[in-house]
Amino acid sequence: YYAYFDNIATIVIYSLSRHYSRPITEEGPLAHIMISNLVKNATYYNVPDGKIEISLQSDSFTIANSGKPLPEEMDIFESYKSGNHSDSSAGLGLAIVSSIVDAYNFRVQYVFDQKHIITIYF
C-alpha cells in the first residue's frame, strides 16, 4: 500500500527535478516525504469515485482531490488536525509537509474551490 505512494512520490520528484531551477533531489529524503504525504492525504480524504489531479510547474507543485469543504476555521497544516473526526488519522501528514516547506523556504497554499487544492511554491 505505502509502496504505491512512494512510487508516485519518486515519479513526481523526478519530474520536478527536471523542471525546477534547483533540483528538488537536493532536498533529499524530505522532498520525498513531503510529496508522499501530499499524495497519501489526497488519496485518503478523497470521496468514492473522486479524482486526484497533480500539476507540475517550474515554480510549483499542485495536488487536488475531490471532497467536501472543511470548516473555514480549520488549519489543515496544524498537528493533530484531521478532516474526518471519525477516522483513525493522527492528523500529522500535512503538519509534516508544512514543516518541510518551512525548512526549505518554500510556500504552501490551501484553497477549496469545488475540490481541495494544495500548492507548494518553490
C-alpha positions in Angstrom: 0.0 0.0 0.0 2.7 2.5 1.0 5.0 1.4 -1.8 2.3 2.8 -4.2 2.6 6.3 -2.6 6.4 6.0 -2.6 6.4 5.2 -6.3 4.2 8.2 -7.1 6.4 10.4 -5.0 9.5 9.2 -6.8 8.0 9.9 -10.2 6.8 13.4 -9.1 10.3 14.2 -7.6 12.0 13.1 -10.8 9.6 15.2 -12.8 10.1 18.2 -10.5 13.9 17.8 -10.7 13.7 18.3 -14.5 11.6 21.5 -14.3 12.7 23.1 -11.0 15.6 25.6 -11.3 17.3 23.9 -8.3 17.0 20.1 -8.5 14.4 19.0 -5.9 16.5 15.9 -5.3 18.9 18.3 -3.4 16.3 18.4 -0.7 17.0 14.7 -0.1 14.5 12.4 1.6 12.5 15.3 3.0 11.2 16.1 -0.5 10.1 12.5 -0.9 8.3 12.7 2.5 6.6 15.9 1.5 5.3 14.7 -1.8 4.4 11.2 -0.4 2.4 12.8 2.4 0.5 15.0 0.0 -0.4 12.1 -2.2 -1.4 9.9 0.8 -3.6 12.8 2.1 -5.3 13.4 -1.3 -6.0 9.7 -1.6 -7.1 9.1 2.0 -9.5 12.0 2.1 -10.9 11.6 -1.4 -14.5 10.7 -1.9 -15.7 7.5 -3.6 -15.2 7.8 -7.3 -13.4 11.1 -6.7 -10.5 12.4 -8.7 -6.9 13.4 -7.8 -5.1 15.9 -10.1 -1.4 16.6 -10.0 0.2 19.5 -11.7 3.9 20.4 -12.1 5.1 23.8 -13.0 8.7 25.2 -12.9 7.9 27.0 -9.7 5.2 24.9 -8.1 3.6 21.5 -7.4 -0.2 21.3 -7.0 -2.3 18.4 -5.9 -6.1 18.5 -5.8 -8.7 16.0 -4.7 -12.5 15.7 -4.6 -14.1 16.2 -1.3 -16.4 18.2 0.9 -15.5 21.6 2.2 -13.8 21.8 5.6 -14.8 24.2 8.4 -13.3 27.6 7.5 -11.6 27.9 10.9 -9.7 24.7 10.5 -6.0 24.9 9.9 -5.2 21.7 8.0 -1.5 22.2 8.5 -1.7 22.2 12.3 -0.7 19.0 14.1 -3.4 16.5 15.1 -6.0 18.1 12.8 -7.9 15.6 10.6 -10.6 16.3 8.0 -12.7 13.5 9.3 -13.1 13.1 13.0 -14.4 9.6 12.7 -11.3 8.2 11.2 -8.1 6.8 12.7 -5.8 9.5 11.2 -3.4 11.2 13.6 -3.5 14.4 11.6 0.3 14.7 11.2 0.8 14.3 7.5 0.1 17.9 6.4 1.8 19.3 9.6 4.9 17.4 8.4 4.5 18.9 4.9 4.3 22.4 6.4 7.5 21.8 8.5 9.4 20.7 5.4 8.0 23.6 3.4 9.3 26.0 6.1 12.7 24.3 6.3 13.3 24.9 2.6 11.8 28.4 2.4 9.0 27.2 0.1 5.5 28.4 0.5 2.3 26.3 0.8 -1.3 27.3 0.0 -4.6 25.5 0.6 -7.8 26.5 -1.1 -11.2 24.8 -1.5 -12.8 25.5 -4.9 -15.1 22.6 -5.6 -12.1 20.5 -4.6 -9.2 20.6 -2.1 -6.2 22.2 -3.7 -2.7 22.3 -2.1 0.1 24.1 -3.9 3.7 24.2 -2.9 5.6 27.1 -4.4 9.4 26.8 -4.7 
